[in-house]
Amino acid sequence: MGKPPLKVYLAGPRGFCAGVERAIDIVEHALRKYGAPVYVRHEIVHNRFVVQQLEAKGAVFVEDLADVPADKPVVFSAHGVPKAVPAEAERRKMFYIDATCPLVSKVHREAERQYAQGNTILMIGHAGHPEVEGTLGQLPAGAIKLIQTREDAEIVDVADPERLAFVTQTTLSVDDTAGIVEVLQRRFPAMRAPKQEDICYATTNRQQAVKALASRAETMIVVGAPNSSNSQRLVDVAQRAGSESFMVQRAHDIDWTRLEGVRSLGITAGASAPELLVEEVIAALRERFEVTLEEVRVTEEDVQFKLPRVLFENVPA
């Protein structure tokens, strides 16, 4: 018997965003300029394959600056860090490069601006996520209240509803966040919104692409990592749009029983997952199915972020 037919719809855009590409480029440039090892505080992006590739080139990933020799360069991850981290690096006279995504840095600046104007700040996000920890750490303890759910939004108490602003994690579900903001605006009509949308363009675009696939695909595979917020949200969005969805980190993670009888499949990838892993999944599918590919593209992306100038300057003495 021949292989069963399988129509595969590829989401576009998918995979790497400009912030992830910039962060990886920073580590690779640092390795070329300063030589191995280059230390990185936290996973540079949430993808184990990417981390392992950088480790093979000489990057060393740590969770604490105490694990970094004072005479070695250290890179801060794309998720951003609390202000206490660069302050500690400066105290120890360490050379560091900040690979925080510029869109995350924008949230930091917005929080600082609102705080300087005397506003209490609500942050919509997930407790414990490095990006959230980084944003909370931009201001004194207690200056930002974390809102994770609509239920949180219904019960949060603020000292002065007239002096209130909100920011959001960049990798949230667009729909979930809109629901939380709706509750907050009902309760606090004077609440100030960010000048621009905090949820990043790449998160929004990838979620829109998943919605476009959901009406065509019975099942959807999200290539990503369990600790990647934007990848997890793609699974959620697909399921809510009516397409059964599951995540894999690599092709060998596919549970083939979930594809028995499936004739249409969607594939996308989180913003920290390289296209190589999508190609690996497609190759594995071709071994079992007669695959026909079609890309469903909802928008084009041309965003690029510059690398830090220090990478093109003389090595510090």
N, C-alpha and C positions, 0 to 999 in steps of 0.2 A: 504494500500500500504506500501511496505517496504521502508527503507531508501535508497536514491540514493547512488550508489558507488562513492567513492572518493579516488583516489590514492594520498597519501601525501609523498612528497620527503623532507627529512630533510637534511639541509645543514650541512656538517661537514668539518672543524670546525665551530662552532657557539658559541655565548654567551661569558661568562667571558674569559678574557685574563689574563695573569700573572700579569700585572700591576694593573688591577682592583682587582684581588684576594688579592694582596699584600696590596693595600690601605684599603680595607675592613678589612683585618686581623689586620692592624695597629690600626684602631679605636676599634675593638673588644678587642685586647690585652690591649690597653690603658684603656678601661673601666674596665677590670678585674684587672689591676694593680693599677690604681689610683682611681677607683670608679667613679660613676656618680656625677656631669655631666662632660663629656669631650666635649670641644668645637671643632667644625670643621669649618674652614674658607672655604666657598662655599660648594656646594654638593660634597661629597667625590668622587662620580662618578655620571654621568648623568643618573640616574634612580630613579624615585620617590619611587618605591617599596623598593629598597635597602635603600634609605634614611629613609623611614618610619620605616623600621625594626630596623635600628640603633637608631632612635629617641626613639623607644619603650624600648631600652636597656639603654637609658640615654645620647645619643649623642645630642648635641645642635648645630644646623647649623646656621651660621651667615655669613654675607658678609663683615663685617668690624671688625678689631681687637678691635675697640672702644667698641664693644658689648661683649667682653670677659673679665671677671674679671681677674685681674693681677695674682691672686693666683691659677688659674685653668689652666690645660694643654690645649693646642690648637693644632690641627692637620691641616696641609696644604693639600689641595686636590691633587688627582692624576694628575691634569692638570698642576701643577706647578704654582709658584707665582713670581711676579717681586721681584728683590732684596730688594726693599724698604720695603717689608712686613716682612721678618725676621729681617731686620735692626730695624724696628719699634718695633717688639717683644722684641728684645734685649735691646732697649732703655728703654722699660717698665719693663725689667727684668722678662719677661714671659718665661714659660717653653713650648717649642714647639717641635713638631715632624713633620718632612717633609715626606709626603707620595707621593711626586712627582714620577711618573712612571720613572724608570731608563732610559727608551728610550727617554722620554722627557728631562731628565737631560742631556742625550748625545747631544741633539740638543743645549741645553744651552751652554755646553762646547765647541761645535764646533763653535757657534757664537762668544763666547769669544776668542777662538783661532784665528779665522780669523780677528777679530777686532784688536787683539794684533799685528797681522802682517801688520796692516795698510790697510786692505781691507774694502771697502764698502760692506755691506751685504744686499742681497735681501732675504726676507722671503716669500715663497709661502704659503698662508693660508687664513683663513676667519677672517675678521675684527670683533673684539668684542668677539671672542671665548677665554675662559679663558687660554687655552694653548698658543695661540698667544700673548695675553696680558702678560703672564708670560715670554715668550721668548723676546718680545720687551723690557720688563723691566729688562733684564739682562745687558743692555748696556745703555749709555747715550742717551737721546732723539735725534732722527734723525739718529742714527748710523745704524738703520735697516729700509729699505724701504719695505713696504708690497705690495705683488703682489697677487691679487685675481683671475685674469682672463688672458686669452691670450691677450685680448685687453690691459690690464695693462702692460703686458710684451712687447707689441709692442711700447708703448709710454714712458716707464720709462726712465728717464734721470739720468745718473751717471757722476760724476766728472771725474773719470779716469777708462775707460773700461779695463785697464790692471791690475787694482787692485780691483777685484770684486769677490765675492763668494756668494753662495746661500745656504739656509737651507729650510726645509719645515716642516709644521705642520705634526704630525705623523698620523693623522686620515683622510687624504684626499683621494679622488678618485685617484687610481693609474693611470688610463688612462688620466684623466684631468691634473694631475700633469706632466705626461710625455709630454703632448702637450705644457704646459707652459714652461717647461725646454727646449723643442725643439726651441721655439721662442727665448728664452733668449740666448741659445748657438749660434743660427744663428746670433743674433745681437752682442753678446759679446763672441767671440771664446776663449778669454783668461780666461773667468769666471771659478773659481774653484768650483768643486763639493764636497760634503761631502765625507769623506773617506768611509763611509758606507751609505746605503740607509736610509733616515730619516723616510720614511713612515714605520710604525712598521710592524713586521711580522704578527701580528694578523689581522690588517687592510687588508693587502695584501691577507692573506689566506681566510678571510671571503668573500672578493670580488671575489676571484677565485672560491670559492664554489658556490656563487650565480650564476656566469656565467655558471657553470656546471649544475645547476638546470634549468636555463632559457630555455634550449632547450627541457626540458621534461615537464615543468609546464606551464599551461596556465596563472596562476595567482600566485603571491607570497605574503606571509605575512612576514613582518619584525617585529619582536618583539623588541621594543626599545622605546626611548624617543625622542620627537621633538627637544630637545636641545642637543641631542647626535649627534655629527658630524659623527662618524663612522656608526651610524644607518641610518642617512639620506643618506649617500653615498651608503649604500646597496640598498636602494630604487632606487636611481638613476641608479646604475649599472644594477639592474634587468630590469628596464624599457628600458635602452639602449640595453640590450641583447635580447629584444623582449618579455619579460614577464610582463604583467600588474602587478603592485606592489603597496601595501599600507602598512602603518605602524600602529601597535596597541601597546598600552602600556600594556593592560590587555585583557583577553578574552572578557570581556564585551564591549570592544571598537569595536569589529568586526561588520562591516556593512554587514549583511548577504545577502543583495541584490546584493553585488558584487560577491557573490559565486553562484548565481543562474545559473544553467546549467553548472557549472565548474566540470570537471571530473578529473583534475590533478592540484595539488596545491603544491607549494614549501613553506617551512617554514625555516626561519633563525632567528638569534637574534644578535643584536649589542653586542659589547664587554663588555658593562656594564649591560646587561640583564641576570638575572639568569635563569638557566635551568627550575626552577620551573614554570616560566611564560610560557615557551614553552609547558611544560606538561599541563598547564592550558588551553592553546589554543587547544591542541590536544583533551583534554577531552571535550571541548565545541563542537568541530567538530564531535566527536563520538555521541553526542546527536542528531545530524541532518543527519549524513551520515554513511554509512557503510565504515569505514576507513581501508585502507591498507597502512601500513607504509614501507618506504624504505629509508635508509640513503645513501646519496651520499657524500662520503668523499674524498677530494682531497689531504689531507696531515694529518700527525699526529703532534701534538704539545706537547713538553715536557719542555717548558721554565718555569723556576721558579726563582723568585727574593727573596733574603733574606730580612728579616725584620730588622729594625734598632736595633742596639745592646742595645740602651737605654731601650728598652722594656724588656730586660732580666737582666738589672742591678738593683741596689738598687734604691728605690724611692728617688728623689732629696730632700735635706733638705728644 
